[in-house]
Amino acid sequence: MPRRLQILLFASLRERLQQEALEMDWPGGSLRELRAVLVALGPAWADFAHPPRVRAAVNQVMASEETRVEPGDEVAFFPPVTGG
């Protein structure tokens, strides 16, 4: 039985997509591959193709495009933040 992947959305992404989380079946792969699956969901997801516009953390650790994402992981997406 495939395990589900938990995806969390924060800040402006949550507002624009009008959802705070989603779950999906995921066989495993890189963060880059997951982004491609999300972009295929439609035009509202287009920014996910651009890592500088949408940052990601896997299991609460900042992730690179090569980071492996396994079934059962939690992936959080959020816009870049600035401080002052």
mmCIF file of the N, C-alpha and C atoms, coordinates in Angstrom:
data_MODEL
# 
_entry.id   MODEL 
# 
loop_
_atom_site.group_PDB 
_atom_site.id 
_atom_site.type_symbol 
_atom_site.label_atom_id 
_atom_site.label_alt_id 
_atom_site.label_comp_id 
_atom_site.label_asym_id 
_atom_site.label_entity_id 
_atom_site.label_seq_id 
_atom_site.pdbx_PDB_ins_code 
_atom_site.Cartn_x 
_atom_site.Cartn_y 
_atom_site.Cartn_z 
_atom_site.occupancy 
_atom_site.B_iso_or_equiv 
_atom_site.pdbx_formal_charge 
_atom_site.auth_seq_id 
_atom_site.auth_comp_id 
_atom_site.auth_asym_id 
_atom_site.auth_atom_id 
_atom_site.pdbx_PDB_model_num 
ATOM 1   N N  . MET A 1 1  ? 0.848  -1.191 0.000   1.00 0.00 ? 1  MET A N  1 
ATOM 2   C CA . MET A 1 1  ? 0.000  0.000  0.000   1.00 0.00 ? 1  MET A CA 1 
ATOM 3   C C  . MET A 1 1  ? 0.887  1.246  0.000   1.00 0.00 ? 1  MET A C  1 
ATOM 4   N N  . PRO A 1 2  ? 0.683  2.161  -0.951  1.00 0.00 ? 2  PRO A N  1 
ATOM 5   C CA . PRO A 1 2  ? 1.529  3.349  -1.008  1.00 0.00 ? 2  PRO A CA 1 
ATOM 6   C C  . PRO A 1 2  ? 1.313  4.238  0.211   1.00 0.00 ? 2  PRO A C  1 
ATOM 7   N N  . ARG A 1 3  ? 2.389  4.813  0.675   1.00 0.00 ? 3  ARG A N  1 
ATOM 8   C CA . ARG A 1 3  ? 2.282  5.770  1.776   1.00 0.00 ? 3  ARG A CA 1 
ATOM 9   C C  . ARG A 1 3  ? 2.069  7.160  1.207   1.00 0.00 ? 3  ARG A C  1 
ATOM 10  N N  . ARG A 1 4  ? 1.421  7.951  1.990   1.00 0.00 ? 4  ARG A N  1 
ATOM 11  C CA . ARG A 1 4  ? 1.062  9.293  1.555   1.00 0.00 ? 4  ARG A CA 1 
ATOM 12  C C  . ARG A 1 4  ? 2.155  10.291 1.918   1.00 0.00 ? 4  ARG A C  1 
ATOM 13  N N  . LEU A 1 5  ? 2.223  11.328 1.149   1.00 0.00 ? 5  LEU A N  1 
ATOM 14  C CA . LEU A 1 5  ? 3.131  12.442 1.389   1.00 0.00 ? 5  LEU A CA 1 
ATOM 15  C C  . LEU A 1 5  ? 2.293  13.609 1.890   1.00 0.00 ? 5  LEU A C  1 
ATOM 16  N N  . GLN A 1 6  ? 2.720  14.233 2.966   1.00 0.00 ? 6  GLN A N  1 
ATOM 17  C CA . GLN A 1 6  ? 2.025  15.399 3.527   1.00 0.00 ? 6  GLN A CA 1 
ATOM 18  C C  . GLN A 1 6  ? 2.711  16.659 3.013   1.00 0.00 ? 6  GLN A C  1 
ATOM 19  N N  . ILE A 1 7  ? 1.950  17.542 2.389   1.00 0.00 ? 7  ILE A N  1 
ATOM 20  C CA . ILE A 1 7  ? 2.479  18.804 1.865   1.00 0.00 ? 7  ILE A CA 1 
ATOM 21  C C  . ILE A 1 7  ? 1.790  19.952 2.586   1.00 0.00 ? 7  ILE A C  1 
ATOM 22  N N  . LEU A 1 8  ? 2.600  20.830 3.171   1.00 0.00 ? 8  LEU A N  1 
ATOM 23  C CA . LEU A 1 8  ? 2.091  21.993 3.889   1.00 0.00 ? 8  LEU A CA 1 
ATOM 24  C C  . LEU A 1 8  ? 2.409  23.255 3.095   1.00 0.00 ? 8  LEU A C  1 
ATOM 25  N N  . LEU A 1 9  ? 1.476  24.194 3.075   1.00 0.00 ? 9  LEU A N  1 
ATOM 26  C CA . LEU A 1 9  ? 1.642  25.448 2.347   1.00 0.00 ? 9  LEU A CA 1 
ATOM 27  C C  . LEU A 1 9  ? 1.545  26.599 3.328   1.00 0.00 ? 9  LEU A C  1 
ATOM 28  N N  . PHE A 1 10 ? 2.433  27.586 3.197   1.00 0.00 ? 10 PHE A N  1 
ATOM 29  C CA . PHE A 1 10 ? 2.481  28.693 4.135   1.00 0.00 ? 10 PHE A CA 1 
ATOM 30  C C  . PHE A 1 10 ? 2.390  30.043 3.431   1.00 0.00 ? 10 PHE A C  1 
ATOM 31  N N  . ALA A 1 11 ? 1.962  31.046 4.205   1.00 0.00 ? 11 ALA A N  1 
ATOM 32  C CA . ALA A 1 11 ? 1.950  32.457 3.814   1.00 0.00 ? 11 ALA A CA 1 
ATOM 33  C C  . ALA A 1 11 ? 1.170  32.670 2.516   1.00 0.00 ? 11 ALA A C  1 
ATOM 34  N N  . SER A 1 12 ? 1.752  33.398 1.581   1.00 0.00 ? 12 SER A N  1 
ATOM 35  C CA . SER A 1 12 ? 1.039  33.757 0.350   1.00 0.00 ? 12 SER A CA 1 
ATOM 36  C C  . SER A 1 12 ? 0.678  32.536 -0.496  1.00 0.00 ? 12 SER A C  1 
ATOM 37  N N  . LEU A 1 13 ? 1.440  31.457 -0.386  1.00 0.00 ? 13 LEU A N  1 
ATOM 38  C CA . LEU A 1 13 ? 1.092  30.242 -1.135  1.00 0.00 ? 13 LEU A CA 1 
ATOM 39  C C  . LEU A 1 13 ? -0.238 29.688 -0.644  1.00 0.00 ? 13 LEU A C  1 
ATOM 40  N N  . ARG A 1 14 ? -0.401 29.657 0.669   1.00 0.00 ? 14 ARG A N  1 
ATOM 41  C CA . ARG A 1 14 ? -1.651 29.174 1.263   1.00 0.00 ? 14 ARG A CA 1 
ATOM 42  C C  . ARG A 1 14 ? -2.818 30.032 0.796   1.00 0.00 ? 14 ARG A C  1 
ATOM 43  N N  . GLU A 1 15 ? -2.624 31.333 0.793   1.00 0.00 ? 15 GLU A N  1 
ATOM 44  C CA . GLU A 1 15 ? -3.693 32.249 0.382   1.00 0.00 ? 15 GLU A CA 1 
ATOM 45  C C  . GLU A 1 15 ? -4.042 32.079 -1.090  1.00 0.00 ? 15 GLU A C  1 
ATOM 46  N N  . ARG A 1 16 ? -3.022 32.035 -1.934  1.00 0.00 ? 16 ARG A N  1 
ATOM 47  C CA . ARG A 1 16 ? -3.265 31.950 -3.372  1.00 0.00 ? 16 ARG A CA 1 
ATOM 48  C C  . ARG A 1 16 ? -3.909 30.624 -3.763  1.00 0.00 ? 16 ARG A C  1 
ATOM 49  N N  . LEU A 1 17 ? -3.453 29.528 -3.173  1.00 0.00 ? 17 LEU A N  1 
ATOM 50  C CA . LEU A 1 17 ? -3.971 28.209 -3.523  1.00 0.00 ? 17 LEU A CA 1 
ATOM 51  C C  . LEU A 1 17 ? -5.217 27.847 -2.714  1.00 0.00 ? 17 LEU A C  1 
ATOM 52  N N  . GLN A 1 18 ? -5.563 28.660 -1.733  1.00 0.00 ? 18 GLN A N  1 
ATOM 53  C CA . GLN A 1 18 ? -6.741 28.485 -0.894  1.00 0.00 ? 18 GLN A CA 1 
ATOM 54  C C  . GLN A 1 18 ? -6.789 27.107 -0.223  1.00 0.00 ? 18 GLN A C  1 
ATOM 55  N N  . GLN A 1 19 ? -5.629 26.696 0.245   1.00 0.00 ? 19 GLN A N  1 
ATOM 56  C CA . GLN A 1 19 ? -5.541 25.467 1.027   1.00 0.00 ? 19 GLN A CA 1 
ATOM 57  C C  . GLN A 1 19 ? -4.256 25.505 1.834   1.00 0.00 ? 19 GLN A C  1 
ATOM 58  N N  . GLU A 1 20 ? -4.285 24.882 2.989   1.00 0.00 ? 20 GLU A N  1 
ATOM 59  C CA . GLU A 1 20 ? -3.110 24.910 3.851   1.00 0.00 ? 20 GLU A CA 1 
ATOM 60  C C  . GLU A 1 20 ? -2.304 23.626 3.783   1.00 0.00 ? 20 GLU A C  1 
ATOM 61  N N  . ALA A 1 21 ? -2.913 22.558 3.275   1.00 0.00 ? 21 ALA A N  1 
ATOM 62  C CA . ALA A 1 21 ? -2.200 21.281 3.196   1.00 0.00 ? 21 ALA A CA 1 
ATOM 63  C C  . ALA A 1 21 ? -2.877 20.383 2.170   1.00 0.00 ? 21 ALA A C  1 
ATOM 64  N N  . LEU A 1 22 ? -2.122 19.417 1.700   1.00 0.00 ? 22 LEU A N  1 
ATOM 65  C CA . LEU A 1 22 ? -2.677 18.378 0.860   1.00 0.00 ? 22 LEU A CA 1 
ATOM 66  C C  . LEU A 1 22 ? -1.873 17.106 1.073   1.00 0.00 ? 22 LEU A C  1 
ATOM 67  N N  . GLU A 1 23 ? -2.478 15.994 0.772   1.00 0.00 ? 23 GLU A N  1 
ATOM 68  C CA . GLU A 1 23 ? -1.805 14.707 0.833   1.00 0.00 ? 23 GLU A CA 1 
ATOM 69  C C  . GLU A 1 23 ? -1.874 14.080 -0.547  1.00 0.00 ? 23 GLU A C  1 
ATOM 70  N N  . MET A 1 24 ? -0.849 13.327 -0.881  1.00 0.00 ? 24 MET A N  1 
ATOM 71  C CA . MET A 1 24 ? -0.847 12.646 -2.168  1.00 0.00 ? 24 MET A CA 1 
ATOM 72  C C  . MET A 1 24 ? -0.045 11.362 -2.064  1.00 0.00 ? 24 MET A C  1 
ATOM 73  N N  . ASP A 1 25 ? -0.398 10.395 -2.888  1.00 0.00 ? 25 ASP A N  1 
ATOM 74  C CA . ASP A 1 25 ? 0.423  9.191  -2.995  1.00 0.00 ? 25 ASP A CA 1 
ATOM 75  C C  . ASP A 1 25 ? 1.740  9.595  -3.631  1.00 0.00 ? 25 ASP A C  1 
ATOM 76  N N  . TRP A 1 26 ? 2.824  9.066  -3.109  1.00 0.00 ? 26 TRP A N  1 
ATOM 77  C CA . TRP A 1 26 ? 4.149  9.460  -3.606  1.00 0.00 ? 26 TRP A CA 1 
ATOM 78  C C  . TRP A 1 26 ? 5.067  8.246  -3.535  1.00 0.00 ? 26 TRP A C  1 
ATOM 79  N N  . PRO A 1 27 ? 5.641  7.837  -4.667  1.00 0.00 ? 27 PRO A N  1 
ATOM 80  C CA . PRO A 1 27 ? 6.517  6.660  -4.665  1.00 0.00 ? 27 PRO A CA 1 
ATOM 81  C C  . PRO A 1 27 ? 7.930  6.949  -4.165  1.00 0.00 ? 27 PRO A C  1 
ATOM 82  N N  . GLY A 1 28 ? 8.262  8.224  -4.035  1.00 0.00 ? 28 GLY A N  1 
ATOM 83  C CA . GLY A 1 28 ? 9.616  8.619  -3.667  1.00 0.00 ? 28 GLY A CA 1 
ATOM 84  C C  . GLY A 1 28 ? 10.305 9.256  -4.862  1.00 0.00 ? 28 GLY A C  1 
ATOM 85  N N  . GLY A 1 29 ? 11.195 10.167 -4.583  1.00 0.00 ? 29 GLY A N  1 
ATOM 86  C CA . GLY A 1 29 ? 11.926 10.864 -5.634  1.00 0.00 ? 29 GLY A CA 1 
ATOM 87  C C  . GLY A 1 29 ? 12.535 12.131 -5.061  1.00 0.00 ? 29 GLY A C  1 
ATOM 88  N N  . SER A 1 30 ? 13.106 12.927 -5.927  1.00 0.00 ? 30 SER A N  1 
ATOM 89  C CA . SER A 1 30 ? 13.760 14.157 -5.484  1.00 0.00 ? 30 SER A CA 1 
ATOM 90  C C  . SER A 1 30 ? 12.737 15.270 -5.294  1.00 0.00 ? 30 SER A C  1 
ATOM 91  N N  . LEU A 1 31 ? 13.142 16.296 -4.585  1.00 0.00 ? 31 LEU A N  1 
ATOM 92  C CA . LEU A 1 31 ? 12.294 17.471 -4.439  1.00 0.00 ? 31 LEU A CA 1 
ATOM 93  C C  . LEU A 1 31 ? 12.007 18.071 -5.812  1.00 0.00 ? 31 LEU A C  1 
ATOM 94  N N  . ARG A 1 32 ? 12.981 18.059 -6.693  1.00 0.00 ? 32 ARG A N  1 
ATOM 95  C CA . ARG A 1 32 ? 12.778 18.571 -8.058  1.00 0.00 ? 32 ARG A CA 1 
ATOM 96  C C  . ARG A 1 32 ? 11.629 17.809 -8.743  1.00 0.00 ? 32 ARG A C  1 
ATOM 97  N N  . GLU A 1 33 ? 11.596 16.490 -8.578  1.00 0.00 ? 33 GLU A N  1 
ATOM 98  C CA . GLU A 1 33 ? 10.529 15.681 -9.187  1.00 0.00 ? 33 GLU A CA 1 
ATOM 99  C C  . GLU A 1 33 ? 9.168  15.998 -8.561  1.00 0.00 ? 33 GLU A C  1 
ATOM 100 N N  . LEU A 1 34 ? 9.152  16.220 -7.258  1.00 0.00 ? 34 LEU A N  1 
ATOM 101 C CA . LEU A 1 34 ? 7.900  16.587 -6.600  1.00 0.00 ? 34 LEU A CA 1 
ATOM 102 C C  . LEU A 1 34 ? 7.404  17.932 -7.119  1.00 0.00 ? 34 LEU A C  1 
ATOM 103 N N  . ARG A 1 35 ? 8.308  18.887 -7.272  1.00 0.00 ? 35 ARG A N  1 
ATOM 104 C CA . ARG A 1 35 ? 7.906  20.195 -7.810  1.00 0.00 ? 35 ARG A CA 1 
ATOM 105 C C  . ARG A 1 35 ? 7.254  20.028 -9.185  1.00 0.00 ? 35 ARG A C  1 
ATOM 106 N N  . ALA A 1 36 ? 7.808  19.172 -10.039 1.00 0.00 ? 36 ALA A N  1 
ATOM 107 C CA . ALA A 1 36 ? 7.248  18.955 -11.381 1.00 0.00 ? 36 ALA A CA 1 
ATOM 108 C C  . ALA A 1 36 ? 5.823  18.405 -11.297 1.00 0.00 ? 36 ALA A C  1 
ATOM 109 N N  . VAL A 1 37 ? 5.582  17.506 -10.355 1.00 0.00 ? 37 VAL A N  1 
ATOM 110 C CA . VAL A 1 37 ? 4.235  16.955 -10.169 1.00 0.00 ? 37 VAL A CA 1 
ATOM 111 C C  . VAL A 1 37 ? 3.277  18.067 -9.742  1.00 0.00 ? 37 VAL A C  1 
ATOM 112 N N  . LEU A 1 38 ? 3.718  18.924 -8.834  1.00 0.00 ? 38 LEU A N  1 
ATOM 113 C CA . LEU A 1 38 ? 2.859  20.013 -8.363  1.00 0.00 ? 38 LEU A CA 1 
ATOM 114 C C  . LEU A 1 38 ? 2.579  21.026 -9.472  1.00 0.00 ? 38 LEU A C  1 
ATOM 115 N N  . VAL A 1 39 ? 3.581  21.370 -10.256 1.00 0.00 ? 39 VAL A N  1 
ATOM 116 C CA . VAL A 1 39 ? 3.388  22.313 -11.371 1.00 0.00 ? 39 VAL A CA 1 
ATOM 117 C C  . VAL A 1 39 ? 2.342  21.770 -12.343 1.00 0.00 ? 39 VAL A C  1 
ATOM 118 N N  . ALA A 1 40 ? 2.306  20.462 -12.526 1.00 0.00 ? 40 ALA A N  1 
ATOM 119 C CA . ALA A 1 40 ? 1.345  19.842 -13.444 1.00 0.00 ? 40 ALA A CA 1 
ATOM 120 C C  . ALA A 1 40 ? -0.101 19.948 -12.945 1.00 0.00 ? 40 ALA A C  1 
ATOM 121 N N  . LEU A 1 41 ? -0.298 20.356 -11.689 1.00 0.00 ? 41 LEU A N  1 
ATOM 122 C CA . LEU A 1 41 ? -1.655 20.509 -11.156 1.00 0.00 ? 41 LEU A CA 1 
ATOM 123 C C  . LEU A 1 41 ? -2.392 21.696 -11.766 1.00 0.00 ? 41 LEU A C  1 
ATOM 124 N N  . GLY A 1 42 ? -1.654 22.634 -12.365 1.00 0.00 ? 42 GLY A N  1 
ATOM 125 C CA . GLY A 1 42 ? -2.327 23.752 -13.022 1.00 0.00 ? 42 GLY A CA 1 
ATOM 126 C C  . GLY A 1 42 ? -1.573 25.058 -12.884 1.00 0.00 ? 42 GLY A C  1 
ATOM 127 N N  . PRO A 1 43 ? -2.055 26.102 -13.549 1.00 0.00 ? 43 PRO A N  1 
ATOM 128 C CA . PRO A 1 43 ? -1.370 27.390 -13.588 1.00 0.00 ? 43 PRO A CA 1 
ATOM 129 C C  . PRO A 1 43 ? -1.103 28.011 -12.215 1.00 0.00 ? 43 PRO A C  1 
ATOM 130 N N  . ALA A 1 44 ? -1.974 27.798 -11.257 1.00 0.00 ? 44 ALA A N  1 
ATOM 131 C CA . ALA A 1 44 ? -1.773 28.391 -9.930  1.00 0.00 ? 44 ALA A CA 1 
ATOM 132 C C  . ALA A 1 44 ? -0.522 27.854 -9.247  1.00 0.00 ? 44 ALA A C  1 
ATOM 133 N N  . TRP A 1 45 ? -0.031 26.727 -9.706  1.00 0.00 ? 45 TRP A N  1 
ATOM 134 C CA . TRP A 1 45 ? 1.135  26.076 -9.105  1.00 0.00 ? 45 TRP A CA 1 
ATOM 135 C C  . TRP A 1 45 ? 2.434  26.396 -9.852  1.00 0.00 ? 45 TRP A C  1 
ATOM 136 N N  . ALA A 1 46 ? 2.397  27.272 -10.840 1.00 0.00 ? 46 ALA A N  1 
ATOM 137 C CA . ALA A 1 46 ? 3.550  27.536 -11.706 1.00 0.00 ? 46 ALA A CA 1 
ATOM 138 C C  . ALA A 1 46 ? 4.802  27.975 -10.946 1.00 0.00 ? 46 ALA A C  1 
ATOM 139 N N  . ASP A 1 47 ? 4.655  28.749 -9.884  1.00 0.00 ? 47 ASP A N  1 
ATOM 140 C CA . ASP A 1 47 ? 5.828  29.230 -9.140  1.00 0.00 ? 47 ASP A CA 1 
ATOM 141 C C  . ASP A 1 47 ? 6.626  28.096 -8.500  1.00 0.00 ? 47 ASP A C  1 
ATOM 142 N N  . PHE A 1 48 ? 6.024  26.936 -8.326  1.00 0.00 ? 48 PHE A N  1 
ATOM 143 C CA . PHE A 1 48 ? 6.738  25.808 -7.726  1.00 0.00 ? 48 PHE A CA 1 
ATOM 144 C C  . PHE A 1 48 ? 7.886  25.331 -8.611  1.00 0.00 ? 48 PHE A C  1 
ATOM 145 N N  . ALA A 1 49 ? 7.878  25.715 -9.881  1.00 0.00 ? 49 ALA A N  1 
ATOM 146 C CA . ALA A 1 49 ? 8.963  25.370 -10.791 1.00 0.00 ? 49 ALA A CA 1 
ATOM 147 C C  . ALA A 1 49 ? 10.198 26.227 -10.557 1.00 0.00 ? 49 ALA A C  1 
ATOM 148 N N  . HIS A 1 50 ? 10.090 27.260 -9.726  1.00 0.00 ? 50 HIS A N  1 
ATOM 149 C CA . HIS A 1 50 ? 11.176 28.217 -9.502  1.00 0.00 ? 50 HIS A CA 1 
ATOM 150 C C  . HIS A 1 50 ? 11.579 28.217 -8.028  1.00 0.00 ? 50 HIS A C  1 
ATOM 151 N N  . PRO A 1 51 ? 12.588 27.426 -7.665  1.00 0.00 ? 51 PRO A N  1 
ATOM 152 C CA . PRO A 1 51 ? 12.997 27.352 -6.253  1.00 0.00 ? 51 PRO A CA 1 
ATOM 153 C C  . PRO A 1 51 ? 13.257 28.694 -5.574  1.00 0.00 ? 51 PRO A C  1 
ATOM 154 N N  . PRO A 1 52 ? 13.765 29.722 -6.258  1.00 0.00 ? 52 PRO A N  1 
ATOM 155 C CA . PRO A 1 52 ? 13.936 30.998 -5.542  1.00 0.00 ? 52 PRO A CA 1 
ATOM 156 C C  . PRO A 1 52 ? 12.607 31.630 -5.122  1.00 0.00 ? 52 PRO A C  1 
ATOM 157 N N  . ARG A 1 53 ? 11.528 31.325 -5.819  1.00 0.00 ? 53 ARG A N  1 
ATOM 158 C CA . ARG A 1 53 ? 10.216 31.895 -5.495  1.00 0.00 ? 53 ARG A CA 1 
ATOM 159 C C  . ARG A 1 53 ? 9.474  31.077 -4.442  1.00 0.00 ? 53 ARG A C  1 
ATOM 160 N N  . VAL A 1 54 ? 9.758  29.787 -4.382  1.00 0.00 ? 54 VAL A N  1 
ATOM 161 C CA . VAL A 1 54 ? 9.080  28.888 -3.440  1.00 0.00 ? 54 VAL A CA 1 
ATOM 162 C C  . VAL A 1 54 ? 10.144 28.017 -2.790  1.00 0.00 ? 54 VAL A C  1 
ATOM 163 N N  . ARG A 1 55 ? 10.425 28.269 -1.518  1.00 0.00 ? 55 ARG A N  1 
ATOM 164 C CA . ARG A 1 55 ? 11.413 27.503 -0.762  1.00 0.00 ? 55 ARG A CA 1 
ATOM 165 C C  . ARG A 1 55 ? 10.765 26.233 -0.220  1.00 0.00 ? 55 ARG A C  1 
ATOM 166 N N  . ALA A 1 56 ? 11.578 25.269 0.191   1.00 0.00 ? 56 ALA A N  1 
ATOM 167 C CA . ALA A 1 56 ? 11.034 24.006 0.690   1.00 0.00 ? 56 ALA A CA 1 
ATOM 168 C C  . ALA A 1 56 ? 11.856 23.467 1.846   1.00 0.00 ? 56 ALA A C  1 
ATOM 169 N N  . ALA A 1 57 ? 11.163 22.775 2.730   1.00 0.00 ? 57 ALA A N  1 
ATOM 170 C CA . ALA A 1 57 ? 11.795 22.052 3.822   1.00 0.00 ? 57 ALA A CA 1 
ATOM 171 C C  . ALA A 1 57 ? 11.193 20.644 3.836   1.00 0.00 ? 57 ALA A C  1 
ATOM 172 N N  . VAL A 1 58 ? 12.041 19.653 4.052   1.00 0.00 ? 58 VAL A N  1 
ATOM 173 C CA . VAL A 1 58 ? 11.586 18.270 4.163   1.00 0.00 ? 58 VAL A CA 1 
ATOM 174 C C  . VAL A 1 58 ? 11.823 17.836 5.605   1.00 0.00 ? 58 VAL A C  1 
ATOM 175 N N  . ASN A 1 59 ? 10.757 17.428 6.252   1.00 0.00 ? 59 ASN A N  1 
ATOM 176 C CA . ASN A 1 59 ? 10.822 17.031 7.659   1.00 0.00 ? 59 ASN A CA 1 
ATOM 177 C C  . ASN A 1 59 ? 11.482 18.113 8.510   1.00 0.00 ? 59 ASN A C  1 
ATOM 178 N N  . GLN A 1 60 ? 11.098 19.361 8.230   1.00 0.00 ? 60 GLN A N  1 
ATOM 179 C CA . GLN A 1 60 ? 11.511 20.552 8.973   1.00 0.00 ? 60 GLN A CA 1 
ATOM 180 C C  . GLN A 1 60 ? 12.989 20.904 8.818   1.00 0.00 ? 60 GLN A C  1 
ATOM 181 N N  . VAL A 1 61 ? 13.605 20.451 7.722   1.00 0.00 ? 61 VAL A N  1 
ATOM 182 C CA . VAL A 1 61 ? 14.994 20.791 7.403   1.00 0.00 ? 61 VAL A CA 1 
ATOM 183 C C  . VAL A 1 61 ? 14.999 21.389 5.999   1.00 0.00 ? 61 VAL A C  1 
ATOM 184 N N  . MET A 1 62 ? 15.618 22.572 5.852   1.00 0.00 ? 62 MET A N  1 
ATOM 185 C CA . MET A 1 62 ? 15.693 23.196 4.530   1.00 0.00 ? 62 MET A CA 1 
ATOM 186 C C  . MET A 1 62 ? 16.256 22.198 3.521   1.00 0.00 ? 62 MET A C  1 
ATOM 187 N N  . ALA A 1 63 ? 15.657 22.191 2.329   1.00 0.00 ? 63 ALA A N  1 
ATOM 188 C CA . ALA A 1 63 ? 15.979 21.164 1.340   1.00 0.00 ? 63 ALA A CA 1 
ATOM 189 C C  . ALA A 1 63 ? 16.488 21.772 0.038   1.00 0.00 ? 63 ALA A C  1 
ATOM 190 N N  . SER A 1 64 ? 17.377 21.027 -0.627  1.00 0.00 ? 64 SER A N  1 
ATOM 191 C CA . SER A 1 64 ? 17.837 21.398 -1.963  1.00 0.00 ? 64 SER A CA 1 
ATOM 192 C C  . SER A 1 64 ? 17.002 20.612 -2.977  1.00 0.00 ? 64 SER A C  1 
ATOM 193 N N  . GLU A 1 65 ? 17.164 20.940 -4.222  1.00 0.00 ? 65 GLU A N  1 
ATOM 194 C CA . GLU A 1 65 ? 16.411 20.253 -5.277  1.00 0.00 ? 65 GLU A CA 1 
ATOM 195 C C  . GLU A 1 65 ? 16.754 18.765 -5.364  1.00 0.00 ? 65 GLU A C  1 
ATOM 196 N N  . GLU A 1 66 ? 17.926 18.381 -4.899  1.00 0.00 ? 66 GLU A N  1 
ATOM 197 C CA . GLU A 1 66 ? 18.349 16.984 -4.954  1.00 0.00 ? 66 GLU A CA 1 
ATOM 198 C C  . GLU A 1 66 ? 17.907 16.191 -3.716  1.00 0.00 ? 66 GLU A C  1 
ATOM 199 N N  . THR A 1 67 ? 17.347 16.869 -2.715  1.00 0.00 ? 67 THR A N  1 
ATOM 200 C CA . THR A 1 67 ? 16.912 16.182 -1.495  1.00 0.00 ? 67 THR A CA 1 
ATOM 201 C C  . THR A 1 67 ? 15.916 15.093 -1.842  1.00 0.00 ? 67 THR A C  1 
ATOM 202 N N  . ARG A 1 68 ? 16.126 13.942 -1.275  1.00 0.00 ? 68 ARG A N  1 
ATOM 203 C CA . ARG A 1 68 ? 15.229 12.806 -1.488  1.00 0.00 ? 68 ARG A CA 1 
ATOM 204 C C  . ARG A 1 68 ? 13.976 12.998 -0.633  1.00 0.00 ? 68 ARG A C  1 
ATOM 205 N N  . VAL A 1 69 ? 12.816 12.799 -1.253  1.00 0.00 ? 69 VAL A N  1 
ATOM 206 C CA . VAL A 1 69 ? 11.529 12.882 -0.568  1.00 0.00 ? 69 VAL A CA 1 
ATOM 207 C C  . VAL A 1 69 ? 10.915 11.494 -0.608  1.00 0.00 ? 69 VAL A C  1 
ATOM 208 N N  . GLU A 1 70 ? 10.685 10.942 0.572   1.00 0.00 ? 70 GLU A N  1 
ATOM 209 C CA . GLU A 1 70 ? 10.172 9.577  0.686   1.00 0.00 ? 70 GLU A CA 1 
ATOM 210 C C  . GLU A 1 70 ? 8.705  9.578  1.102   1.00 0.00 ? 70 GLU A C  1 
ATOM 211 N N  . PRO A 1 71 ? 7.976  8.498  0.795   1.00 0.00 ? 71 PRO A N  1 
ATOM 212 C CA . PRO A 1 71 ? 6.610  8.385  1.300   1.00 0.00 ? 71 PRO A CA 1 
ATOM 213 C C  . PRO A 1 71 ? 6.617  8.526  2.822   1.00 0.00 ? 71 PRO A C  1 
ATOM 214 N N  . GLY A 1 72 ? 5.637  9.241  3.336   1.00 0.00 ? 72 GLY A N  1 
ATOM 215 C CA . GLY A 1 72 ? 5.553  9.472  4.768   1.00 0.00 ? 72 GLY A CA 1 
ATOM 216 C C  . GLY A 1 72 ? 6.238  10.748 5.222   1.00 0.00 ? 72 GLY A C  1 
ATOM 217 N N  . ASP A 1 73 ? 7.032  11.377 4.366   1.00 0.00 ? 73 ASP A N  1 
ATOM 218 C CA . ASP A 1 73 ? 7.696  12.633 4.717   1.00 0.00 ? 73 ASP A CA 1 
ATOM 219 C C  . ASP A 1 73 ? 6.691  13.780 4.767   1.00 0.00 ? 73 ASP A C  1 
ATOM 220 N N  . GLU A 1 74 ? 7.107  14.852 5.414   1.00 0.00 ? 74 GLU A N  1 
ATOM 221 C CA . GLU A 1 74 ? 6.356  16.106 5.433   1.00 0.00 ? 74 GLU A CA 1 
ATOM 222 C C  . GLU A 1 74 ? 7.181  17.130 4.658   1.00 0.00 ? 74 GLU A C  1 
ATOM 223 N N  . VAL A 1 75 ? 6.568  17.738 3.651   1.00 0.00 ? 75 VAL A N  1 
ATOM 224 C CA . VAL A 1 75 ? 7.242  18.761 2.853   1.00 0.00 ? 75 VAL A CA 1 
ATOM 225 C C  . VAL A 1 75 ? 6.484  20.069 3.027   1.00 0.00 ? 75 VAL A C  1 
ATOM 226 N N  . ALA A 1 76 ? 7.194  21.098 3.446   1.00 0.00 ? 76 ALA A N  1 
ATOM 227 C CA . ALA A 1 76 ? 6.602  22.419 3.621   1.00 0.00 ? 76 ALA A CA 1 
ATOM 228 C C  . ALA A 1 76 ? 7.124  23.345 2.534   1.00 0.00 ? 76 ALA A C  1 
ATOM 229 N N  . PHE A 1 77 ? 6.223  24.079 1.912   1.00 0.00 ? 77 PHE A N  1 
ATOM 230 C CA . PHE A 1 77 ? 6.586  25.067 0.894   1.00 0.00 ? 77 PHE A CA 1 
ATOM 231 C C  . PHE A 1 77 ? 6.194  26.447 1.397   1.00 0.00 ? 77 PHE A C  1 
ATOM 232 N N  . PHE A 1 78 ? 7.056  27.430 1.151   1.00 0.00 ? 78 PHE A N  1 
ATOM 233 C CA . PHE A 1 78 ? 6.812  28.793 1.612   1.00 0.00 ? 78 PHE A CA 1 
ATOM 234 C C  . PHE A 1 78 ? 7.587  29.759 0.753   1.00 0.00 ? 78 PHE A C  1 
ATOM 235 N N  . PRO A 1 79 ? 7.108  31.017 0.669   1.00 0.00 ? 79 PRO A N  1 
ATOM 236 C CA . PRO A 1 79 ? 7.856  32.025 -0.082  1.00 0.00 ? 79 PRO A CA 1 
ATOM 237 C C  . PRO A 1 79 ? 9.102  32.416 0.699   1.00 0.00 ? 79 PRO A C  1 
ATOM 238 N N  . PRO A 1 80 ? 10.096 32.976 0.019   1.00 0.00 ? 80 PRO A N  1 
ATOM 239 C CA . PRO A 1 80 ? 11.285 33.448 0.741   1.00 0.00 ? 80 PRO A CA 1 
ATOM 240 C C  . PRO A 1 80 ? 10.862 34.532 1.745   1.00 0.00 ? 80 PRO A C  1 
ATOM 241 N N  . VAL A 1 81 ? 11.575 34.594 2.830   1.00 0.00 ? 81 VAL A N  1 
ATOM 242 C CA . VAL A 1 81 ? 11.274 35.598 3.838   1.00 0.00 ? 81 VAL A CA 1 
ATOM 243 C C  . VAL A 1 81 ? 12.450 36.546 3.971   1.00 0.00 ? 81 VAL A C  1 
ATOM 244 N N  . THR A 1 82 ? 12.150 37.757 4.371   1.00 0.00 ? 82 THR A N  1 
ATOM 245 C CA . THR A 1 82 ? 13.215 38.728 4.624   1.00 0.00 ? 82 THR A CA 1 
ATOM 246 C C  . THR A 1 82 ? 13.078 39.213 6.050   1.00 0.00 ? 82 THR A C  1 
ATOM 247 N N  . GLY A 1 83 ? 14.153 39.633 6.578   1.00 0.00 ? 83 GLY A N  1 
ATOM 248 C CA . GLY A 1 83 ? 14.141 40.155 7.943   1.00 0.00 ? 83 GLY A CA 1 
ATOM 249 C C  . GLY A 1 83 ? 14.767 41.531 7.975   1.00 0.00 ? 83 GLY A C  1 
ATOM 250 N N  . GLY A 1 84 ? 14.640 42.148 9.093   1.00 0.00 ? 84 GLY A N  1 
ATOM 251 C CA . GLY A 1 84 ? 15.215 43.477 9.152   1.00 0.00 ? 84 GLY A CA 1 
ATOM 252 C C  . GLY A 1 84 ? 15.542 43.877 10.563  1.00 0.00 ? 84 GLY A C  1 
# 
